[in-house]
Amino acid sequence: MIRVGITGKSGFIGYHLYQTINLFKEEFALVEFEKNFFNEQLKLDAFVSSCDVIIHLAALNRHNEPEVIYETNVSLVNNLVKALERTESKAHLIISSSTQEERENFYGKSKKEGRKLLSDWAKQNNGRFSGLIIPNVFGPFGQPYYNSVVATFCHQIARNETPKIEIDGQLKLICVGKVVDAILQAIRTSDNSHEMVLPHTAEAKVSEILSLLQHFKTVYQDKGEFPPLNNEFEHKLFNTYRCYMDIPAYFPRKFVQHTDNRGAFVEIARHGIAGQTSFSTTVPGITRGNHFHTRKIERFAVIKGKALIQLRRVGTSEVHNFYLDGNEPSYVDMPIWYTHNIKNIGDETLYTNFWINEPFDPVDPDTYFETV
């Protein structure tokens, strides 16, 4: 069992890393960290002493006074180094740095200096160190106006605000999931490269990203259709966008029901991507689901009976309840990293149609069980 501690676990990358590592309970044990540990020597030493791997993600990205960014980030690393020295730690150190290292800004300088300080400590103490240099990161739950332009645009577009392009630059991008994969790979291979430049997985102009996100809003949020997703980048960007919508206010969505003397007709899903359609019956009182996905796009459509669909973002406690009735057929889509279930709360059999963008693969199911 590898004991892993993460500084900055509540941040953008930290959230995804923490929740992903938590999926591998037989391989890793998470050592809890709180940001006040940096100011309390005994707690910081106890944390460092408990870790086989320390992943340093805590950092300040933005501030009205740029010098504060540099001072804060370098101070955090210095405090960590002092704790490593006091405890004579042999932990594998991993830090997330940025391609902004080479830029003349205080954030880039602070990340470069922090990586150098930890690299020097590892060299002097015969330790292992992985210094990840990362391009622009995007993905679900990034903080708008702070983490990335993608997060800001998603937040604004989903709320019918008008984004503004300051500089229409060419961005080299990487999805947060790929960053997490690289960190896990560094742990599993006992990496000691000191400087690991993560290649970007997509490249696009700011205006191109904005256009795609606006297209997602029109097709998906306004019309309820799944848009064509032409490559992995568009797939990940679409899943990112969905997580910025006001989910409790948006769902459930009622279908347009066409009725005549023969009965009724409802179109379940219009989609520009391949997928799998399934049908289920659920007897009264039974709950299905209680799992989440990290990449799949999924729709639950209630056709007959009464259902309670529940969603909860993994790592949080707030549960969203959606009540659906087959007398007015409607649907709820499942955002990634939201554990979800569906329960028959009526007196008759519940009829549900499910659409998902990829068939179930037992070798790579992307299905993680967690009670809502």
C-alpha positions in Angstrom: 0.0 0.0 0.0 1.5 3.3 -1.1 0.6 6.2 1.3 0.0 9.4 -0.8 -0.4 12.9 0.4 -1.7 15.8 -1.7 -1.2 19.4 -1.0 -3.9 21.5 -2.7 -6.4 18.7 -2.9 -9.3 21.1 -3.1 -7.9 22.8 -6.2 -8.7 21.9 -9.8 -6.1 19.3 -10.4 -6.1 18.3 -6.7 -9.8 17.4 -6.8 -9.5 15.1 -9.8 -6.3 13.5 -8.5 -7.7 12.9 -5.0 -10.9 11.4 -6.3 -9.1 9.2 -8.9 -6.6 7.9 -6.4 -9.5 7.1 -4.1 -10.7 4.7 -6.7 -7.6 2.5 -6.2 -8.1 1.7 -2.5 -6.1 -1.6 -2.8 -3.1 0.2 -4.2 -3.1 3.6 -2.5 -3.9 5.1 1.0 -4.6 8.8 1.0 -3.0 10.8 3.8 -5.2 13.8 4.6 -3.8 17.3 4.3 -5.2 20.7 5.3 -3.8 24.0 4.0 -3.2 25.2 7.6 -0.6 22.5 8.0 1.9 24.9 6.1 1.7 27.2 9.1 1.8 24.5 11.9 5.1 22.8 12.0 4.1 19.8 14.0 1.1 19.0 11.8 3.2 19.5 8.6 6.0 17.2 10.0 3.4 14.6 10.9 1.9 14.7 7.4 5.3 14.4 5.7 6.4 11.6 8.0 3.2 9.6 7.0 3.7 9.8 3.3 5.5 7.6 0.8 4.6 10.0 -2.0 4.0 13.7 -1.6 2.3 15.5 -4.5 2.7 19.3 -4.2 -0.2 21.0 -6.0 -0.9 23.9 -3.6 -0.2 27.2 -5.3 -1.7 30.6 -5.9 -2.5 31.3 -9.5 -3.9 34.9 -9.4 -3.7 37.9 -7.2 -4.1 41.7 -7.6 -0.5 42.0 -6.5 1.7 39.7 -8.7 4.5 39.7 -6.2 2.3 38.0 -3.7 1.9 35.0 -6.1 5.7 34.5 -6.2 6.2 35.0 -2.5 3.3 32.7 -1.6 4.3 29.8 -3.9 8.0 29.9 -3.0 7.1 30.1 0.7 4.9 27.0 0.5 7.8 25.0 -1.1 10.3 26.3 1.4 8.0 25.2 4.3 7.7 21.7 2.7 11.5 21.4 2.2 12.1 22.3 5.8 9.6 19.6 6.9 11.3 17.1 4.7 14.7 18.0 6.3 13.3 17.9 9.8 11.7 14.5 9.4 14.5 13.0 7.2 11.8 12.0 4.7 12.4 9.5 1.9 9.2 10.3 0.2 8.9 10.5 -3.6 8.2 14.1 -4.4 6.0 15.2 -7.3 5.2 18.8 -8.2 3.0 20.3 -10.8 4.7 23.1 -12.6 3.7 25.0 -15.7 4.9 25.8 -19.2 4.7 29.4 -18.0 8.1 28.7 -16.3 9.8 30.4 -19.3 7.6 33.5 -19.2 8.5 36.7 -17.5 5.6 36.6 -15.0 5.6 36.0 -11.2 3.5 32.8 -11.5 5.9 31.2 -14.0 8.9 32.3 -12.0 7.4 30.9 -8.8 6.7 27.5 -10.3 10.2 27.2 -11.8 11.8 28.2 -8.5 9.6 25.7 -6.6 10.5 22.9 -8.9 14.2 23.7 -8.5 14.0 23.8 -4.7 12.5 20.4 -4.6 14.8 19.0 -7.2 17.8 20.3 -5.2 16.5 18.7 -2.0 16.0 15.3 -3.8 19.5 15.4 -5.3 21.1 16.3 -1.9 19.2 13.6 -0.1 19.2 10.8 -2.7 15.5 11.1 -3.1 13.1 10.7 -6.0 11.6 13.7 -7.6 9.2 14.2 -10.5 8.8 17.8 -11.8 5.8 17.9 -14.2 5.7 20.8 -16.6 2.2 21.1 -17.7 0.5 23.1 -20.5 -3.0 24.7 -20.2 -5.2 22.4 -18.3 -9.0 22.2 -18.8 -11.7 19.9 -17.5 -14.8 19.7 -15.3 -15.0 21.9 -12.1 -12.2 24.3 -12.9 -12.8 27.7 -11.3 -13.9 30.4 -13.7 -11.9 33.6 -13.8 -9.1 31.7 -12.1 -8.0 28.3 -13.5 -8.5 28.7 -17.3 -10.2 30.5 -20.1 -12.1 27.3 -20.8 -13.6 27.3 -17.3 -14.5 31.0 -17.7 -16.2 30.6 -21.1 -18.1 27.5 -19.9 -19.4 29.3 -16.9 -20.4 32.4 -18.9 -22.0 30.6 -21.9 -24.0 28.2 -19.7 -25.5 31.2 -18.0 -26.3 33.2 -21.1 -23.5 35.7 -20.5 -21.4 37.1 -23.3 -17.7 36.0 -23.2 -15.0 38.4 -24.3 -11.8 37.4 -26.0 -8.9 39.5 -24.7 -6.2 37.9 -26.9 -7.1 35.3 -29.6 -4.0 33.3 -28.9 -3.2 29.7 -29.9 -3.5 27.5 -26.8 -1.8 24.2 -26.2 -4.2 22.2 -24.0 -4.3 19.1 -21.9 -7.3 17.6 -20.2 -7.0 17.3 -16.4 -7.5 13.5 -16.7 -4.3 13.2 -18.7 -2.5 15.1 -16.0 -3.8 12.7 -13.3 -2.7 9.8 -15.5 0.8 11.2 -15.7 1.0 11.6 -12.0 -0.1 8.1 -11.3 2.3 6.8 -13.9 5.1 8.7 -12.1 4.2 7.0 -8.8 3.9 3.6 -10.3 7.2 3.7 -12.1 9.1 5.5 -9.3 10.0 8.2 -11.7 13.1 10.3 -10.9 13.3 12.5 -14.0 13.2 15.9 -12.2 11.9 17.5 -15.4 9.0 15.9 -17.2 7.3 18.0 -19.9 3.8 16.7 -20.5 2.9 17.0 -24.2 -0.3 18.9 -25.0 -3.1 16.8 -26.4 -4.9 19.5 -28.3 -4.2 22.9 -29.8 -6.8 25.5 -30.7 -7.3 29.3 -30.9 -9.3 30.9 -28.1 -11.9 31.9 -30.7 -12.2 28.3 -31.9 -12.8 27.1 -28.3 -15.4 29.8 -27.8 -17.2 28.8 -31.0 -17.3 25.1 -30.0 -18.7 25.9 -26.6 -21.4 28.1 -28.1 -22.3 25.3 -30.5 -22.6 22.9 -27.5 -25.0 25.4 -25.8 -27.2 25.7 -28.9 -27.4 22.0 -29.8 -27.3 20.5 -26.3 -28.5 23.0 -23.7 -31.1 24.8 -25.9 -32.3 21.9 -28.1 -31.5 18.8 -25.9 -29.5 17.1 -28.7 -26.1 15.4 -28.4 -23.8 17.2 -30.8 -21.3 15.5 -33.2 -18.0 15.0 -31.3 -15.3 14.6 -33.9 -12.4 13.8 -31.8 -11.2 13.2 -28.2 -10.7 16.9 -27.6 -14.3 17.8 -28.5 -15.6 14.9 -26.4 -13.7 16.1 -23.3 -14.6 19.7 -24.0 -18.3 18.7 -24.2 -18.2 16.8 -20.9 -16.4 19.8 -19.4 -19.2 22.2 -20.6 -22.0 20.0 -19.2 -20.5 20.3 -15.7 -20.9 24.1 -15.7 -24.6 24.0 -16.4 -27.0 24.7 -13.5 -28.0 21.1 -13.3 -30.7 21.3 -10.5 -32.4 24.1 -12.5 -32.0 22.5 -15.9 -33.3 19.0 -15.3 -35.6 17.2 -15.6 -36.4 18.1 -19.2 -39.8 17.2 -20.6 -40.1 15.5 -24.0 -42.3 16.8 -26.7 -45.1 14.2 -26.7 -47.2 13.6 -29.9 -50.6 12.1 -29.2 -53.5 11.0 -31.4 -56.2 8.3 -31.3 -53.5 5.6 -31.7 -51.6 6.6 -28.6 -48.4 8.7 -28.0 -45.0 9.1 -29.5 -41.9 10.6 -27.9 -38.4 11.1 -29.4 -35.9 10.0 -26.7 -32.6 11.3 -28.0 -31.2 13.0 -31.2 -27.5 12.5 -31.3 -24.6 13.1 -33.7 -22.5 10.4 -32.1 -22.8 6.6 -31.9 -24.2 5.0 -28.8 -26.2 2.3 -27.1 -29.9 2.4 -26.3 -31.3 0.2 -23.6 -34.6 -0.4 -21.9 -35.4 -1.5 -18.4 -38.3 -2.2 -16.1 -38.0 -1.6 -12.4 -40.5 -2.9 -9.8 -41.7 -0.5 -7.0 -39.2 0.4 -4.3 -36.2 -0.8 -6.2 -33.2 1.5 -6.9 -30.8 1.0 -9.9 -27.4 2.6 -10.4 -25.4 4.2 -7.5 -22.3 4.6 -9.8 -20.6 7.3 -11.7 -18.6 7.7 -15.0 -15.5 9.7 -15.8 -16.0 10.0 -19.6 -19.4 8.5 -20.6 -22.4 10.6 -21.8 -25.7 9.1 -20.5 -29.4 9.9 -20.6 -32.2 8.4 -18.4 -35.6 8.8 -19.9 -38.7 7.9 -17.9 -41.5 6.7 -20.1 -44.0 5.1 -17.7 -44.3 5.1 -13.9 -42.8 7.5 -11.3 -39.1 7.8 -10.6 -36.7 9.6 -8.3 -33.4 10.3 -10.0 -30.6 11.4 -7.7 -27.2 13.0 -8.5 -24.3 13.9 -6.3 -20.9 15.2 -7.4 -18.3 12.8 -6.1 -16.4 14.3 -3.1 -19.3 16.5 -2.1 -22.4 16.0 0.1 -25.2 17.9 -1.8 -27.7 15.5 -3.4 -29.9 16.7 -6.3 -33.4 15.1 -6.5 -35.3 14.9 -9.7 -38.9 13.6 -9.8 -40.1 12.2 -13.1 -43.5 10.9 -14.1 -44.3 8.9 -17.2 -47.5 10.8 -17.7 -45.3 13.6 -18.8 -42.2 11.7 -20.2 -38.9 13.5 -19.4 -35.2 12.9 -19.0 -32.1 13.6 -16.9 -28.6 13.4 -18.3 -25.7 12.3 -16.1 -22.7 14.6 -15.9 -19.3 12.9 -15.5 -18.1 12.6 -11.9 -21.6 12.6 -10.6 -22.7 9.4 -8.9 -26.4 8.7 -9.8 -29.3 6.4 -9.3 -32.9 5.9 -10.2 -35.6 4.6 -7.9 -39.2 3.5 -8.6 -41.3 5.6 -6.2 -44.6 4.6 -7.7 -47.0 1.7 -7.3 -46.6 0.3 -10.8 -43.6 -1.0 -12.8 -41.2 1.8 -13.9 -40.3 1.9 -17.6 -37.0 3.6 -18.4 -35.0 4.1 -21.6 -31.2 4.6 -21.3 -28.9 6.1 -23.9 -25.2 6.1 -23.5 -22.5 7.0 -26.0 -20.5 3.7 -25.7 -21.5 0.1 -25.1 -20.5 -1.5 -21.8 -17.0 -3.0 -21.9 -16.2 -5.2 -19.0 -12.5 -4.7 -19.6 -12.8 -0.9 -19.5 -16.2 -0.2 -18.0 -15.7 3.4 -16.7 -18.3 2.6 -14.0 -17.4 3.2 -10.4 -19.8 2.2 -7.7 -20.6 4.8 -5.0 -23.9 5.3 -3.2 -25.5 8.7 -3.9 
